[in-house]
């Protein structure tokens, strides 16, 4: 853990956590190398008080900085009994304040980041929820299901294309029902998005506007030539030929291509926006575990004040390296297309070979999806490219407030967090390498798209991922102290829970 990152944790924690002034002074002094004797003073101040996840992580970061600066001696053998006692006290506080008193566990399920696995593991550990299967531990009343794509953009694209790819022109745009000039301009852009074949240098020349990333340099003539070609594509053992059926697909057929889960706002009621109301709903139904695969409650207008429900429930967040998460997401969406929109594939598949099609259909998953998932509806539904540094800083603050943090790419750390952070039997976790059918017929060159466009669109998510890695490592120090003191009772759950391996979904 870089010292600069630890200093940032202490600084950010002190700006978020409204602890008494003397505790803040002790943390600041420790982080600047004050004599380690102040550890005893800090431990006394923390005893009996509320130790939030923010304060816990800031304390560990300050202790590590103090050690590095020589406050407690530079040799590992000089780690004092007071230090161990402080770390163990932090773990006891976590058990008492998080695990013993909150009754309900809330999982923030960032899609394609292992949430399905955690849903099943929680259920196998005896937690109760409304539905483990179809709803993925979601609660229907909360309407926290995933929102992956803009159904309006997808349907308009197919409707415009079905108006006649072979004769795509402004007349076809008019037939598609676009009377507004802006709609006609958007339709023309859709009709000129590059079709099949290889991505050319010309196809990678982009124009950024207020509406997001749009290709403007592909011509309808180029698209007609490419789509009219007979290119075979493998779809789960099925073969479809681009261009063969395109002129026979009606606009009504194109509009009937509906892919779950489309974007839509949450309903406006108490359980949608209130953590307290959510907890009351769960307790009244005798459920103690649920997953939120959309975004934080609230934040309908802005992200100020958005936070996890840590004051009312045990909050859990697992993240995945941004490129792996995005590519898994796109592959899964392609599987939905090939399964549920097979009749529209001659129209849809050629368009999906171009990056701009994906950015217009799936703006949230493609552009800093983790940050959007942590900051509420206004940020989640913000236009492509509008998530900026201020949102990253806000998301860092939100992540700091979670009870338990995990990263898929750190299985040992995840196992320790499950045992000591949640008291669960850690059913075997293993990262999924990518099943063959995920790649079957995938029109987009994922490696090229990442290098050209997607890396830049997820740079802030990458910074958040690194930040959460630091926070999870700080948690690991506390968990290890508790484990060394004999406080690991997770094996009690393992007798009832199967040890069968679950793959990351």
N, C-alpha and C positions, 0 to 999 in steps of 0.2 A: 504494500500500500504506500504510494508516494506521500511524502510529508505534506505536500501542497494539497492533496486531496483530503487528508486528515484535518488540516487547518480549515479547509472549506466546510467540512462537516461541523466542526465546532462553531464556526462563525454562523453558518446557516441555522444550526440548532438554537443558538442563543437568540437569533432573530425571530424564531418561531415559538419557542417554548417559554411560556410565562412562568418561569420558576422564580423563587425568591432571589433577591439580589446577591446574598452572600454565596449561594451556590454558583451563580454566574461568575462571581469574582474568583472562586476557587477553580472553576474550570478554566477560566482565562489564564490564571496564574500557572496551573499545571501545564497547559498547552505551550507555555512560554519557557518551561524548564525550571519552575520553582522547586525547592527542595521536596523530596518525596514524602517528607513528614506530613505535608498537607493532605496526603491521601487519607489519613485518619480523620482529619477535620471534615473532608468531603464525605466520607462514609458516615460520620455522625450526622451530618446535615441531611443525607439521603434517607437515613433510617426512619422508618415509620411514615415517610411521606409518599406521595404519588410519583412513581418513576415511569414516565412515559417512554415510548420507544425512542422519541427524539432525544430525551435526556440520557437514556441508556447509551445510545450510540455516541453522543457527544462525550460522555464520560470515558468510554473506552478509547476514543480517538485522542482525548487529552492525555490519558495515561500513557498511550504509546508514544505520543510526541514528547512527553516528559522523559520517558526512558531514552529516546533518541537524543535528546538534548542534554543528557547527563544528570537530570534531576534525581534519578534513583540509581545511578551507577551505570556503566556502559556494558557490563557483562551480564549475560543471561542468568548466571548463577546468583546475581544480586537482586533478582526479582523478589520483592519482599513478601512476607506473610500478609502484610496489610494489603498488598495488591491483590493477592489471591482472595482474601476475605472480601474485598470490595467487589471483585468480579462475581464471586459466588452470591453476594448480596443482591447484585443486579439480576442474577438469574432467578433467585427466590422472588424478587419483586415481579418479574415477568410471570412466573407461575401463579402468584397470588392475584395479580391485578388483571392478567389477560386470561389465563386458562381457567382459573377457579371461579371467576365472577361474572363472565359475560354471557355464557349460555349458548350463544349463536356464533358460528364461524361464517364469515363472508369471504369468498374467493373472488378476486378480480381476475377474470378469465380473459386475457388478451388472446384473441383467436390465433390458433396455430402456434401456441406457446405452451402446450402441455396441460391445458386446463381440463380436457376430457380425462386424462390420466388421473389428475388430482381429484376430480369428481368421483371417479370410481374408487380411488384409494380411501377417500373420506368415508364413502358408503361402506366399504369393506372393514373400516375401523368402527363401525357401529353408528355413524352419524345418520340422522334422518333428514330427508328432504322430500320435496313434492314429487320429483321425477328424476331418476338417474339416467334413463335412456334417451328418449327423444329430446327432452328439454335440457339435457346436459347439466343437471343439478340446478337449472333455473327455476324461478317461481313465476307462474303465469301472471299473477297480480302485479308484479313489479315490471313486467315487459322489458326484461334485460337481455332479450335475445340479440344475437349479433346483427349488425347492419353493415353489409359488405359492399354494396354497389348501388349506384344510382339507376333505379329501374326506368325512370323517365328518359335518361340519356340512352340506355340500351334499347328501349322500345322505339325511340325516335330514329336511332341509327338503323334498326332493322326495317322500319317503315319506309324511310327514305331510300334505303338500298332496294327494297322490294318494288319501289316505284319504277325500277328498270335500270339495273346496273349496266346493261349493254347500251342503253341510250341515256345515261345519266347526264342531265343538263338542268338548266334552270326551270324548264317546263316540268321536268320530273319532280323537282323540288316543290313546285306549285301544286302538282297533283297530290303530293304527300300531305297537303293541308297546311302549309306554312304561309300565312298571310302577313304576319309581322316581319318587317325587314330584318330584324335581328335573328328571327327564327330561320329565315331564308339563308342568311349568311352562315348560321350554324349548320344548316342542312348541307349547304355546299361544301363546308369543311368536312362534314362526315363523308360525303360522296367522294371526296378527293383524298381520303386517308388511304395510304398505300396498301395494296392487297398482298398477294402471296409472294413466293420466291424469296430471294436474299434481300437483306436490308442494304440499300445502296447508300453511298455518301450523300446523295441528294435527299434521301429519305431521312437522314439524320440531321438535316438543317431544320432548325425549329424556330418558331416565333413564340415568345412568351407574352401573354397579354393578361388583362385583369381576370379573364375567365379561366385561366389556367394554361396548360400546355396543349398547343394545337398545331398539327401539321398543316401547312398551307402550301407546300410546294409540290404535292403530288397531283397529277392531273387525272381527270376521269378517264381519259384515253388510256393512260398507263394502267389504271385499275381495271378497265374493261379487258385489256390485253391479258393481264395476269389472271384475272378470274376466269376468263374464257378458256384458259389452258386446262388441260386434264391432269391435275396433280393428285396422286393418291395420298391419303392420310389414314393412319391406323387409329381406330377408336375402339379400344377394348375388343379387338377381333373383328370390328365392323369396318368396312371401307366406304368412303364417300368421295365423290368426284366433284371438285369445285367447278362451278359453271354449268353443270349438266341440268340442275333443277332450278337454277336461280330465276329464270324467267317464268317459272310455273308457280312460284311462291307468291301468294297474294299478300296484300298489306295486312289483312286480318290474321293470316297465319303467322306473319312476323310478329304482330302485336301479342299473339297468344303465347309467345316464348317468355315465360315468367320464371325467373330464377330466384329461389330463396337463398339467403334472406336479404330483402331489399331494405333500403333506408327509410325510416319513418320516425317521427318524434314519439317520445313517451307520452302516454296519457297524463293529463294533469289531475292528479289526486294525491293524497297524503303519502301513500306508500311509494309513489314514484320519486318524490324529492326528499323525504324525511328519513334520516337514519333511525331515529327513535321509533317512528311509525313502522318501519320495516321490521325492526326487532320485535315490536309488539305483535305484528302480524305473524311472524315466525313462531313466537312463543305460544300464541293463541292456537296455532295449528299443531303444536307439539313437534315442530321441526327445529333442527339445530344446525343446519348447514345449507348454504345456497351459493350459487355462482352468478356473477354479473358479467355477461359477455358483451356489454355495450360500452357504457362510459359511466363516470361517477354520477350519482344522483345530483340533481340541481345543475347549475351552470347553464341555464337556458338562455341567458342574455350575455354573460361574460364568465370568465374563469375565476374572478376574485371570490374568495371564500369557499371554493370547492375543496373538499378534503375527504379522505376515507372515513368510514364509519367506526374508527378506532375507539371512540368514546363509548360506543354502545355494543360493539361486537369484536370478536377476534378477527382481525383483518389480515389476509394473506394475498401476496402478489408474487407471481412467477413470471419471469421474462425470458426471452430468447434472443439470440444474436440477430440483429435486424435483417441481414441478408438471408439467413436460413428461414426466418419467419416469413419474410415476403415471398420468397420462392415457393415455400410450402403453400402459402395462401393462393398464389396465382395458379399453381398446379391443381389445387383442390377446386378452384373456381372453374378451371378448364374441364375438369371431370363433370361438374354440374352442367356445363354447357353441352358437353358431348352426350350426356344422359338425358337431360330435360328439354333440350332445344335441338334435337337431332334433325328435325324437319327444316330448321333454319340454318343448318351448318354451311350450306353453299354460300349464304350471305355473311354469316357471322365469322366463320373460321378465317377467311382471308383478311378481314379487318383486324382480327386479333393477332396478326403477325406484326402489327405496328404498335410501337410503344404508346403513341398518342391515344389509341383506342382504349387501352387499359387505364391511362391516367384520367380519361374522361368518364369512364364507367365506374372505376374504383378509386376515387380520389383519396378517401380516408386510409384504406389499407396500404396504399402505395406511398403516401406522404406522411411520415412520422406518426404511424398508427399508435404506437405505445403512448406517446405524449397526448394524442387525441383521446385515448381511452382513459386517461387519468384526469382530464380537465373539464368534463361536462359537455353538454350537448352543443353549446355554441361553438366551442373549439372543434369538437368532433366533426361538425358539419361545415366548418369553415372551408373556403375555396382552396384549391390546389396551390401550394406555395405560400400560404398565408401564415403558417405556423413558424414563429420566429424565436429568437433567443429569449425573449421574455416568457414565452410558453415553456421553453426548456427549464428555465429557472423555477417557474411555478411547479412544473412536474417533479423536479428534484425535491422541492419542499413537500409535495404530496407523498412521494415515495418514502421520505424520511419518517413519515408518521405511521407507516404500516407496522403491525406487530411482527409479522414474519415475512421475510423476503427470500426468494430463491431464484437461481438461474439454471436453466436446463443444462447448460454446458458444464455445470459443476455438480455431477452426481454425488460425490462424497459430501459436499457442503449441503446439498439438498437433503440427503439422508439425515445428516446431523440436525438440520432445521426441522425435519419432520419428527424426529425423535424428541429433541429437546425443546423446540419451539412450539410444537403442537401436541406432543405426547402420543403421536401415532406410531403404529407399526409401519416402518417404511418399506412397503411392498416394492419389489425391485423396479427401479427406473432405468430405462436405457433409451438413448436417443435414436429416433428412427432415421435410417439412412436414406429413405425415399423409395417407396415401393415402385416397381416398374410401371404399373398402370398410371401413376401420377404423371409420368413423362410421355405417355403414349399419345402421339400426335400433337403434342404441345406446339402451337403455331409460333410462339414467341421465342426468339433467341435470348434466353435468360441471362447468359453470361455477358453478351453484348449490351443488353438493356441495362444491366447493373452498372457496367463500366461507363456507359454513355449518359444515363439519366438517373437510374434508381439510387445509386450511391449518394448523389447529391441531394436527392429528395428525402433521404433518411439519415443525413449526417447528424441531426439533432437527436434522433432516436439512438444513434450509436453512442453519443455522449451520455445520454440517460442510462443506457445499458452499462457503461463503465461506472457511472456513479452508483448504480444499484449494486454492482459488483463490490465496490468498496463498503457499502453499508452491510451487505450480506457477510462480508469477511469480518466486520466488527461484531456482528451477531455471533459469528462462529467462535470468537474469543470467549464470549460470555457462555455460550453453550458448552464449550470444552471445559470451562471452569466448573460448571454445574455437573457435567458428566464425571469429571475427576473426583468430585465430592460425593459420588454415588447417588445422584439424584435422577438418574435415567430409569424411569419405570415404564418405558414404552413397550418392553417385552411383555408386559401384562396384557396388552392388546393383541400381541402377535399370536396368542393361543387361539383366538377366535377368528383372526384374519388370515386369509390364504396368503401364502408367500409366492403365488404365481406372478410371473412378470407381466407388467402392463406396458404397452408401447405408447410412446408419445403420439398423440393424434393431432 
